[in-house]
Amino acid sequence: MTPVLRRLLAVAAAAALVSVAGCGGGDPPPPGTPSAAENLLTLAAVHKQPAGSPEEALLQWWMHIQYNDLNGYLRDLAAPVRRQREADEQTRRNLLLVSGDSLRSRPKFEESLREDGATTLYTRIETRQPVGASRFTTSSTPQAFTLIREGGRWKVAEDAYVIDRAGVIREAIDKANKAAAAKESS
């Protein structure tokens, strides 16, 4: 066996060990089983919040995002923002991008501040990253959301989080496409 072939085999064996080591042991979950990293909201989780509260309203809106529910997403926005998003042709695409990204994320409430008819919810967006087939790590980032009372219900006053996340995702897609095109042309 040549030294080059021996080195290639050693590198391949090391790569195989590293990839198996990250898989966690045991049998893989059955097909169709949700990822351990999935952090999908349910109606039951939403309704654990006090009825009619800003917290319940925010989780309902977040659930609409996760399920790519454009009508629910728009319905839970305050009227001025809702009108802007209804007129913006990027709204559907932004929601689609953020929907897939948010399946592993959910806001956890830290504090709230109520003043002048508005409530600002200070949250940490906890995001689960898969590690193998059955484990995950969690990271979190701070995020504030302001809700206002409109028609007797709490509504999300601005959706900058969605617009910003969609922009970040769009940039990552563009970067990946450029890298693939450069690799293909070389």
NUNUMI-772718 format. One record per residue (C-alpha): x, y, z; residue in one letter. Coordinates in steps of 0.1 Angstrom, whole numbers, padded with zeros to 4 digits, always signed. Each point is the difference from the previous one (the first is absolute). Layout:
BEGIN
XYZa;...
This chain:
BEGIN
+0000+0000+0000m;+0014+0034-0010t;+0005+0027+0026p;-0025+0023-0018v;-0027-0028+0000l;+0008-0008+0037r;-0005+0037+0009r;-0033+0002-0020l;-0013-0031+0018l;+0010+0014+0034a;-0018+0033-0008v;-0031-0018-0012a;+0000-0022+0031a;+0004+0030+0023a;-0029+0018-0018a;-0022-0030+0004a;+0008-0002+0037l;-0008+0037+0005v;-0033-0002-0018s;-0010-0031+0019v;+0010+0015+0033a;-0024+0029-0005g;-0029-0023-0006c;-0006-0008+0036g;-0004-0038+0004g;-0030-0022-0001g;-0024-0006-0028d;-0011+0029-0022p;-0035+0012+0005p;-0027-0015-0023p;-0007+0018-0033p;-0024+0030+0004g;+0011+0006+0037t;+0004+0037+0006p;+0036+0011+0006s;+0010+0003+0036a;+0009+0036-0009a;-0035+0008-0011e;-0015+0027+0022n;-0034+0002-0016l;-0028+0018+0020l;-0034-0016+0005t;-0033+0016+0009l;+0003-0016+0034a;+0033+0017+0006a;-0014+0033-0012v;-0030-0003+0023h;+0022-0007+0031k;+0005+0038+0000q;-0027+0021+0018p;-0030+0004-0024a;-0001+0033-0018g;+0036+0009+0011s;+0027+0015-0021p;+0020-0032+0005e;-0027-0021-0014e;-0004+0023-0030a;+0038-0001-0007l;+0001-0038+0001l;-0031-0002-0022q;+0018+0023-0026w;+0032-0021+0003w;-0020-0032-0006m;-0014+0016-0032h;+0036+0007-0011i;+0011-0036+0007q;-0030-0014-0019y;+0005+0024-0029n;-0036+0013+0006d;+0000+0033-0019l;-0036+0009+0009n;+0006-0006+0037g;+0033+0018-0001y;-0016+0031-0016l;-0031-0002+0023r;+0022+0002+0031d;+0018+0031-0011l;-0012+0035+0010a;-0020+0017-0028a;+0027+0024-0014p;+0026-0028-0003v;-0025-0025-0013r;-0010+0025-0028r;+0037+0004-0009q;+0006-0037-0001r;-0031-0007-0021e;+0012+0025-0026a;+0036-0014+0000d;+0005-0027-0025e;+0030-0013+0021q;-0022-0009+0030t;-0009-0035-0012r;+0037-0008-0008r;+0013+0015+0032n;-0025-0021+0020l;+0010-0031-0019l;+0037+0005+0007l;-0005+0008+0037v;-0025-0029+0004s;+0026-0027-0007g;+0026+0018+0021d;-0024+0003+0030s;-0009-0036+0003l;+0029-0004+0025r;-0006+0033+0018s;-0025+0014+0024r;-0001+0031+0023p;+0004-0005+0037k;-0013+0028+0021f;+0024+0019+0023e;-0017+0032+0010e;-0028+0024-0012s;-0005+0037+0002l;-0035+0015-0003r;-0004+0037-0007e;-0022+0023-0021d;-0023-0028-0012g;+0029-0021-0013a;+0019-0029+0014t;+0036-0008-0009t;+0008-0037+0006l;+0037-0006+0005y;+0008-0035-0011t;+0028-0023-0009r;-0004-0018-0033i;+0012-0035+0009e;+0012-0019-0031t;+0007-0037+0000r;+0028-0013-0022q;+0000-0037-0008p;+0029-0022+0012v;-0004-0034-0015g;-0034-0016-0003a;-0013+0003+0035s;+0018+0029+0017r;+0003+0038-0003f;+0017+0030+0015t;-0018+0032+0007t;+0011+0036-0006s;-0020+0031+0007s;-0001+0037-0010t;-0018+0028+0016p;-0030+0015-0019q;-0026+0025+0011a;-0035+0000-0015f;-0026+0028+0004t;-0037-0007+0000l;-0029+0025+0001i;-0037-0004+0007r;-0021+0002-0031e;-0037-0010-0001g;+0003-0015+0035g;+0029-0023-0010r;+0037+0002+0003w;+0017+0004-0034k;+0037+0000-0010v;+0009+0036-0006a;+0030-0006-0023e;+0015-0031-0017d;+0036+0011-0004a;+0011-0034+0013y;-0015-0017-0030v;+0013+0026-0025i;+0035-0002+0015d;+0001-0038+0001r;-0013-0002-0036a;+0029+0023-0010g;+0026-0021+0018v;-0014-0032-0016i;-0001+0016-0035r;+0036+0011+0004e;+0011-0035+0010a;-0018-0015-0030i;+0016+0025-0024d;+0034-0007+0015k;-0005-0038-0004a;-0013+0005-0036n;+0031+0021-0009k;+0023-0026+0016a;-0017-0028-0019a;+0002+0020-0033a;+0037+0007+0006a;+0007-0036+0007k;-0019-0011-0030e;+0018+0024-0023s;+0035-0011+0012s;
